Amino acid sequence: MKKEKTSTFLLLIMLCITASAQKEHKQPHGNAIVQIFTNFHSGFGSVNDDRGFDLDRSYLGYEYRFSRSLSIKGVLDIGRSSDVGDYQRIAYIKNAIVSWKHHRMRLDAGLIGTTQATFQENFWGYRYIYKTYQDQYMFCNSADLGVSFAYIFAPWIEADLIVANGEGYKRIQDGDGLMYGAGATINPLKGLYMRLYAGIDESSKGKSNIINYAMFAGYRYKWFSLGLEYNIIRNFQGTKGNNRYGFSLYGTASLNRWLRLYARTDGLMSGSELSKEAEEIVILAGAEFRLGKYIRIAPNFRTIIPKSDSRKNAYYGFISCYFGI
């Protein structure tokens, strides 16, 4: 019943947003969204047999702007699913968003991108090579059915709120709880950014509430960027006392308009015996070649160092590719 009320509430918000923007007069326009993430990889040593070509993900969609304030976007995500064979692909609706901007306000409703890690993902800038920390280690869902609101109080500070189902965009919305989150992004000096976020995912089916904290600081200059984030999740996947935390440090450097360098290290740690097996350090470094506007090729090397003695170090060479408009 709660989910049905949430869906009805979102529908009313969409209708109100659409009606409020009808008076604006600007030539409507739209653009296609086509993004393909693919790679060739080869393992070394203990993972020597892990090699081949891979199609990580494909995004197909369209964004249409009715006016300066009102826009809609629909995106289809074609990727892997743990519910089927490894070589099969399943299509999901990743986004179905109605967005409304008015002066300093922004309101998104529908199947929206969550706000927990979006800023960090944009700052990192290489999603097609490696997911953001929170996405990689399942600290959050990248999209969900809900509503988000953002307000710019001053040029140097913006706050945002989100209410969503908390189950992501790949699962049937069958739980009883909701996810609530609040964040603030601060830009005190030119090029310097800081972000704080806290959220709670209500318990469903007898599980414990999931609590998230995210902290980020980054600096971006003309030709380089450096970012550091620290993340905490309590009651991982609804299991009481299963707490995880860790950091992600990444930097990029632009040598010219077609060649860029990047490096990153992630650390996953645990405050519980339930997650000791998952603890690890990941080190990644490489270069990106931009062949025109729509094609990027990024050779990179990765090292995975697990803390557990039951897992061996893993070494990989990747050639990651991006095709998109």
C-alpha positions as semicolon CSV with decimal commas, in nm:
position;residue;x (nm);y (nm);z (nm)
1;M;0,000;0,000;0,000
2;K;0,284;0,238;0,085
3;K;0,444;0,180;-0,256
4;E;0,114;0,251;-0,432
5;K;0,080;0,579;-0,243
6;T;0,438;0,670;-0,336
7;S;0,371;0,604;-0,706
8;T;0,052;0,813;-0,694
9;F;0,239;1,096;-0,522
10;L;0,511;1,094;-0,789
11;L;0,249;1,102;-1,065
12;L;0,084;1,409;-0,910
13;I;0,422;1,583;-0,884
14;M;0,492;1,515;-1,253
15;L;0,154;1,652;-1,356
16;C;0,202;1,966;-1,146
17;I;0,549;2,028;-1,287
18;T;0,425;1,987;-1,644
19;A;0,132;2,221;-1,591
20;S;0,346;2,491;-1,427
21;A;0,583;2,506;-1,724
22;Q;0,327;2,532;-2,001
23;K;0,336;2,913;-2,006
24;E;0,702;2,929;-2,102
25;H;0,773;2,985;-2,468
26;K;1,097;2,846;-2,603
27;Q;1,148;2,631;-2,906
28;P;1,131;2,270;-2,780
29;H;1,428;2,053;-2,870
30;G;1,574;1,714;-2,785
31;N;1,881;1,499;-2,822
32;A;1,957;1,130;-2,836
33;I;2,157;0,954;-2,565
34;V;2,383;0,673;-2,686
35;Q;2,668;0,544;-2,467
36;I;2,855;0,215;-2,495
37;F;3,114;0,090;-2,243
38;T;3,331;-0,198;-2,360
39;N;3,677;-0,340;-2,291
40;F;3,938;-0,603;-2,361
41;H;4,107;-0,738;-2,049
42;S;4,359;-0,999;-1,948
43;G;4,447;-1,130;-1,604
44;F;4,795;-1,229;-1,491
45;G;4,919;-1,479;-1,238
46;S;4,637;-1,631;-1,033
47;V;4,376;-1,487;-1,274
48;N;4,561;-1,574;-1,594
49;D;4,254;-1,749;-1,741
50;D;4,035;-1,438;-1,707
51;R;4,070;-1,267;-2,044
52;G;3,855;-1,160;-2,337
53;F;3,634;-0,889;-2,480
54;D;3,348;-0,756;-2,270
55;L;3,047;-0,532;-2,322
56;D;3,003;-0,372;-1,982
57;R;2,703;-0,154;-2,046
58;S;2,497;0,029;-2,309
59;Y;2,277;0,332;-2,249
60;L;2,013;0,423;-2,506
61;G;1,772;0,708;-2,451
62;Y;1,638;1,049;-2,536
63;E;1,610;1,382;-2,356
64;Y;1,352;1,641;-2,459
65;R;1,334;2,001;-2,336
66;F;0,992;2,161;-2,356
67;S;1,119;2,493;-2,219
68;R;1,397;2,648;-2,013
69;S;1,245;2,494;-1,702
70;L;1,087;2,166;-1,804
71;S;1,252;1,857;-1,950
72;I;1,199;1,482;-1,961
73;K;1,453;1,203;-2,004
74;G;1,422;0,833;-2,064
75;V;1,724;0,599;-2,065
76;L;1,742;0,225;-2,125
77;D;2,027;0,041;-1,951
78;I;2,144;-0,282;-2,116
79;G;2,382;-0,471;-1,892
80;R;2,451;-0,777;-1,683
81;S;2,225;-0,931;-1,423
82;S;2,320;-1,174;-1,147
83;D;1,990;-1,352;-1,206
84;V;2,088;-1,489;-1,549
85;G;2,393;-1,634;-1,720
86;D;2,707;-1,426;-1,737
87;Y;2,693;-1,391;-2,115
88;Q;2,333;-1,274;-2,128
89;R;2,222;-0,912;-2,115
90;I;1,900;-0,766;-1,977
91;A;1,749;-0,427;-2,054
92;Y;1,630;-0,210;-1,768
93;I;1,473;0,134;-1,758
94;K;1,754;0,330;-1,592
95;N;1,588;0,674;-1,599
96;A;1,238;0,805;-1,659
97;I;1,267;1,158;-1,525
98;V;1,062;1,476;-1,528
99;S;1,286;1,771;-1,430
100;W;1,180;2,122;-1,341
101;K;1,416;2,413;-1,278
102;H;1,304;2,748;-1,143
103;H;1,561;3,010;-1,045
104;R;1,765;2,837;-0,773
105;M;1,547;2,529;-0,741
106;R;1,555;2,194;-0,917
107;L;1,299;1,916;-0,880
108;D;1,336;1,567;-1,030
109;A;1,065;1,304;-1,013
110;G;1,031;0,952;-1,147
111;L;1,306;0,696;-1,194
112;I;1,582;0,939;-1,101
113;G;1,955;0,927;-1,036
114;T;2,027;0,908;-0,665
115;T;2,222;1,189;-0,502
116;Q;2,453;0,986;-0,279
117;A;2,737;0,943;-0,530
118;T;2,642;1,146;-0,840
119;F;2,874;1,438;-0,760
120;Q;3,167;1,204;-0,695
121;E;3,100;1,016;-1,020
122;N;3,106;1,338;-1,221
123;F;3,424;1,454;-1,047
124;W;3,599;1,121;-1,112
125;G;3,488;1,142;-1,475
126;Y;3,577;0,786;-1,584
127;R;3,267;0,581;-1,512
128;Y;3,325;0,371;-1,823
129;I;3,662;0,260;-1,685
130;Y;3,569;0,198;-1,323
131;K;3,258;0,263;-1,116
132;T;3,256;0,508;-0,829
133;Y;3,346;0,362;-0,491
134;Q;2,989;0,351;-0,360
135;D;2,856;0,188;-0,675
136;Q;3,142;-0,062;-0,696
137;Y;3,097;-0,181;-0,338
138;M;2,716;-0,159;-0,334
139;F;2,689;0,120;-0,079
140;C;2,406;0,273;-0,284
141;N;2,187;0,237;-0,593
142;S;2,274;0,461;-0,886
143;A;1,905;0,520;-0,971
144;D;1,573;0,467;-0,795
145;L;1,206;0,555;-0,812
146;G;1,149;0,869;-0,610
147;V;1,176;1,246;-0,598
148;S;1,472;1,478;-0,528
149;F;1,490;1,849;-0,457
150;A;1,794;2,079;-0,474
151;Y;1,830;2,445;-0,383
152;I;2,121;2,683;-0,437
153;F;2,137;2,908;-0,129
154;A;2,442;3,097;-0,256
155;P;2,699;3,054;-0,534
156;W;2,914;2,854;-0,289
157;I;2,657;2,623;-0,125
158;E;2,383;2,392;-0,249
159;A;2,166;2,148;-0,052
160;D;1,963;1,852;-0,172
161;L;1,702;1,609;-0,040
162;I;1,583;1,277;-0,181
163;V;1,305;1,031;-0,097
164;A;1,303;0,704;-0,290
165;N;1,199;0,341;-0,266
166;G;1,550;0,231;-0,174
167;E;1,551;-0,082;-0,390
168;G;1,719;0,053;-0,704
169;Y;1,602;0,042;-1,063
170;K;1,654;-0,329;-1,133
171;R;1,424;-0,477;-0,871
172;I;1,048;-0,494;-0,828
173;Q;0,937;-0,237;-0,571
174;D;0,798;-0,483;-0,319
175;G;0,943;-0,365;0,014
176;D;0,767;-0,161;0,281
177;G;1,031;0,099;0,360
178;L;1,160;0,414;0,195
179;M;1,506;0,567;0,158
180;Y;1,571;0,923;0,280
181;G;1,884;1,124;0,211
182;A;2,018;1,476;0,259
183;G;2,335;1,631;0,125
184;A;2,522;1,959;0,093
185;T;2,783;2,065;-0,164
186;I;3,018;2,350;-0,074
187;N;3,246;2,545;-0,306
188;P;3,431;2,784;-0,069
189;L;3,716;2,863;-0,310
190;K;3,754;2,847;-0,685
191;G;3,821;2,488;-0,780
192;L;3,770;2,350;-0,427
193;Y;3,464;2,132;-0,360
194;M;3,338;1,955;-0,051
195;R;3,031;1,738;-0,006
196;L;2,856;1,575;0,289
197;Y;2,573;1,324;0,269
198;A;2,372;1,115;0,515
199;G;2,092;0,873;0,440
200;I;1,879;0,600;0,591
201;D;1,712;0,312;0,411
202;E;1,420;0,189;0,619
203;S;1,402;-0,176;0,712
204;S;1,193;-0,409;0,499
205;K;1,103;-0,773;0,551
206;G;1,241;-0,773;0,903
207;K;1,589;-0,644;0,813
208;S;1,778;-0,368;0,992
209;N;1,782;-0,010;0,869
210;I;2,076;0,069;0,638
211;I;2,258;0,392;0,725
212;N;2,496;0,571;0,488
213;Y;2,748;0,851;0,537
214;A;2,957;1,000;0,255
215;M;3,226;1,269;0,272
216;F;3,414;1,415;-0,022
217;A;3,677;1,681;-0,086
218;G;3,823;1,764;-0,424
219;Y;4,021;2,025;-0,612
220;R;4,005;2,091;-0,986
221;Y;4,239;2,322;-1,175
222;K;4,269;2,383;-1,549
223;W;4,466;2,069;-1,628
224;F;4,438;1,843;-1,323
225;S;4,200;1,724;-1,052
226;L;4,239;1,547;-0,720
227;G;3,956;1,393;-0,516
228;L;3,923;1,203;-0,189
229;E;3,609;1,040;-0,053
230;Y;3,537;0,846;0,265
231;N;3,225;0,633;0,292
232;I;3,052;0,442;0,571
233;I;2,763;0,198;0,554
234;R;2,604;0,043;0,861
235;N;2,399;-0,279;0,845
236;F;2,516;-0,360;0,493
237;Q;2,234;-0,522;0,291
238;G;2,011;-0,504;0,600
239;T;2,226;-0,734;0,815
240;K;2,257;-0,591;1,167
241;G;2,615;-0,519;1,269
242;N;2,757;-0,575;0,918
243;N;2,939;-0,244;0,887
244;R;3,175;-0,142;0,608
245;Y;3,380;0,168;0,541
246;G;3,658;0,285;0,315
247;F;3,821;0,549;0,100
248;S;3,877;0,634;-0,264
249;L;4,158;0,863;-0,379
250;Y;4,181;0,963;-0,745
251;G;4,361;1,211;-0,963
252;T;4,362;1,310;-1,329
253;A;4,592;1,519;-1,548
254;S;4,525;1,657;-1,896
255;L;4,844;1,671;-2,106
256;N;4,665;1,804;-2,412
257;R;4,317;1,789;-2,564
258;W;4,351;1,427;-2,672
259;L;4,566;1,269;-2,398
260;R;4,487;1,239;-2,027
261;L;4,634;1,044;-1,737
262;Y;4,447;0,906;-1,437
263;A;4,519;0,707;-1,121
264;R;4,304;0,579;-0,837
265;T;4,325;0,369;-0,523
266;D;4,030;0,229;-0,323
267;G;4,030;0,066;0,018
268;L;3,741;-0,142;0,154
269;M;3,751;-0,221;0,526
270;S;3,510;-0,377;0,771
271;G;3,401;-0,335;1,129
272;S;3,251;-0,683;1,136
273;E;3,362;-1,042;1,088
274;L;3,073;-1,071;0,841
275;S;3,267;-0,868;0,582
276;K;3,629;-0,956;0,656
277;E;3,649;-1,166;0,339
278;A;3,558;-0,864;0,124
279;E;3,835;-0,634;0,254
280;E;4,077;-0,524;-0,016
281;I;4,289;-0,251;-0,172
282;V;4,252;-0,168;-0,542
283;I;4,510;0,032;-0,738
284;L;4,436;0,153;-1,092
285;A;4,634;0,372;-1,333
286;G;4,635;0,445;-1,704
287;A;4,592;0,689;-1,991
288;E;4,297;0,803;-2,199
289;F;4,318;0,885;-2,570
290;R;4,031;1,095;-2,706
291;L;3,986;1,015;-3,074
292;G;3,757;1,296;-3,171
293;K;3,442;1,389;-2,988
294;Y;3,271;1,051;-2,953
295;I;3,543;0,789;-2,898
296;R;3,774;0,733;-2,601
297;I;4,027;0,452;-2,557
298;A;4,183;0,403;-2,215
299;P;4,451;0,139;-2,149
300;N;4,495;0,080;-1,775
301;F;4,650;-0,160;-1,526
302;R;4,477;-0,280;-1,208
303;T;4,597;-0,451;-0,893
304;I;4,361;-0,605;-0,637
305;I;4,518;-0,682;-0,298
306;P;4,281;-0,870;-0,064
307;K;4,337;-0,873;0,309
308;S;4,212;-1,230;0,353
309;D;4,468;-1,511;0,317
310;S;4,206;-1,714;0,130
311;R;4,227;-1,477;-0,167
312;K;4,532;-1,414;-0,383
313;N;4,647;-1,086;-0,532
314;A;4,502;-1,026;-0,878
315;Y;4,661;-0,829;-1,163
316;Y;4,479;-0,714;-1,477
317;G;4,551;-0,522;-1,793
318;F;4,252;-0,344;-1,951
319;I;4,181;-0,153;-2,267
320;S;3,858;0,029;-2,184
321;C;3,658;0,195;-2,463
322;Y;3,380;0,449;-2,469
323;F;3,155;0,534;-2,763
324;G;2,889;0,797;-2,709
325;I;2,699;1,104;-2,815
